């Protein structure tokens, strides 16, 4: 089966009475046009999206196939992330944290309040953030919510002159 269109989301489409299947798209695959995947029930799926995916991405709840009986939707599994907290009395470090993450072309996400942020885990990033005064950084497993994305990272729509 080939899926070539983003049809909407589980929130916007009427999927009642249909069989649901989910295909895992990891956070770092979300902006790729072509995928070869297997749904949670074992169905092989080819995904071939147009160029709009390069900027929009594929995320939790996106519907990529629907007929009278079946819906195939994207599932974004939890992944290792760095949970960053800037202490309130060191709020002046927020731009430094954002700069350092952006300078490494990593995606950055808002956390639960204006002093917390998330970025996908890698050890050098964790070590660098841990050394910043007034900043704590810990590795956790959590789902990334792309609606809370501050930057796209991964070089999308970005080039050097």
Legacy VTK file of the C-alpha trace (Angstrom):
# vtk DataFile Version 3.0
C-alpha trace
ASCII
DATASET POLYDATA
POINTS 161 float
0.000 0.000 0.000
1.286 3.474 -0.928
0.234 6.563 1.066
0.809 9.803 -0.798
-1.358 12.399 0.927
-1.853 13.876 4.353
-5.635 13.604 4.649
-6.091 15.438 7.946
-5.792 14.465 11.584
-7.648 12.091 13.881
-9.124 15.218 15.509
-10.517 16.650 12.260
-11.727 13.542 10.382
-14.645 11.235 11.157
-12.951 7.888 11.746
-15.790 6.276 13.702
-16.494 2.648 12.832
-13.226 2.184 10.949
-10.314 -0.105 11.796
-7.334 1.881 13.087
-3.711 1.098 12.310
-0.713 3.137 13.370
2.682 3.595 11.763
5.596 4.797 13.900
7.394 7.876 12.584
10.312 8.791 14.858
10.890 12.507 15.538
13.978 12.529 13.309
12.043 10.971 10.387
9.158 13.435 10.490
10.479 15.662 7.699
11.385 12.906 5.239
9.247 12.465 2.116
9.751 8.722 1.603
9.350 5.962 4.181
8.987 2.207 4.130
7.133 1.173 7.277
5.048 -1.567 8.852
1.884 -0.709 10.790
1.206 -1.987 14.293
-0.800 -4.849 12.726
1.991 -5.875 10.315
0.745 -4.213 7.105
3.562 -2.958 4.855
3.151 0.698 3.941
5.084 2.886 1.548
4.845 6.584 2.306
5.640 9.049 -0.482
4.660 12.614 0.396
5.026 15.838 -1.577
7.467 18.656 -0.742
5.113 20.224 1.834
6.237 17.526 4.305
9.754 18.990 4.228
8.471 21.994 6.205
5.300 20.659 7.866
6.419 17.182 8.908
4.390 14.073 9.842
3.251 13.883 13.451
1.070 12.141 16.012
-2.507 11.818 14.780
-1.842 12.661 11.133
-3.984 10.457 8.867
-2.114 9.197 5.798
-4.676 6.655 4.540
-8.433 6.287 4.841
-11.061 4.261 3.036
-14.507 2.955 4.042
-13.035 0.435 6.493
-9.484 1.446 7.417
-7.576 4.428 8.783
-3.774 4.555 8.977
-2.451 7.224 11.294
0.989 8.405 12.383
2.257 7.607 15.861
5.291 9.507 17.180
6.845 7.299 19.862
8.539 8.706 22.973
12.286 9.200 22.674
15.258 10.195 24.798
15.264 13.952 25.334
17.156 16.446 27.447
14.845 18.220 29.880
16.361 21.639 30.541
15.366 23.843 33.470
16.684 27.369 33.893
16.340 28.545 37.496
14.105 31.610 37.839
16.922 33.681 39.361
19.057 32.912 36.287
16.430 33.744 33.630
19.124 35.697 31.758
20.552 32.270 30.789
17.487 31.405 28.650
18.911 33.089 25.514
22.258 31.313 26.092
20.530 27.908 26.308
18.528 28.617 23.142
21.583 29.903 21.299
23.739 26.887 22.197
21.061 24.417 21.081
20.357 26.351 17.879
24.063 26.650 17.138
24.189 22.840 17.071
21.190 22.743 14.688
19.142 20.696 17.163
15.369 21.024 17.434
14.172 22.960 20.477
10.786 22.645 22.185
8.989 24.584 24.904
8.706 22.660 28.155
5.920 22.875 30.705
6.612 26.536 31.623
8.724 29.494 30.451
11.819 28.175 32.259
11.853 24.668 30.762
12.841 23.363 27.345
13.333 20.027 25.572
15.760 18.938 22.894
16.499 15.444 21.543
19.161 13.686 23.592
22.807 13.420 22.740
25.609 13.156 25.267
27.725 16.165 24.147
24.644 18.415 24.327
23.761 17.116 27.805
27.310 17.740 29.044
27.450 21.256 27.566
24.067 22.250 29.046
24.970 20.760 32.429
27.960 23.112 32.664
25.866 26.282 32.287
25.421 28.167 35.562
21.814 28.189 36.809
20.795 25.513 34.298
19.952 21.881 35.030
19.734 19.272 32.296
18.657 15.645 32.603
18.006 12.805 30.177
14.411 11.544 30.233
12.134 9.608 27.874
9.205 11.666 26.647
7.122 12.238 23.552
8.083 15.390 21.644
5.067 17.605 20.940
5.776 19.305 17.628
3.044 21.869 18.334
5.460 23.150 21.021
8.439 23.330 18.686
10.458 26.536 18.844
12.739 25.660 15.937
12.715 22.977 13.299
16.374 22.098 13.677
17.869 19.494 11.344
18.692 22.269 8.882
15.199 22.531 7.347
14.878 25.653 5.284
18.280 26.801 6.496
21.483 27.275 4.586
24.777 29.047 5.041
26.045 31.687 2.635
LINES 1 162
161 0 1 2 3 4 5 6 7 8 9 10 11 12 13 14 15 16 17 18 19 20 21 22 23 24 25 26 27 28 29 30 31 32 33 34 35 36 37 38 39 40 41 42 43 44 45 46 47 48 49 50 51 52 53 54 55 56 57 58 59 60 61 62 63 64 65 66 67 68 69 70 71 72 73 74 75 76 77 78 79 80 81 82 83 84 85 86 87 88 89 90 91 92 93 94 95 96 97 98 99 100 101 102 103 104 105 106 107 108 109 110 111 112 113 114 115 116 117 118 119 120 121 122 123 124 125 126 127 128 129 130 131 132 133 134 135 136 137 138 139 140 141 142 143 144 145 146 147 148 149 150 151 152 153 154 155 156 157 158 159 160
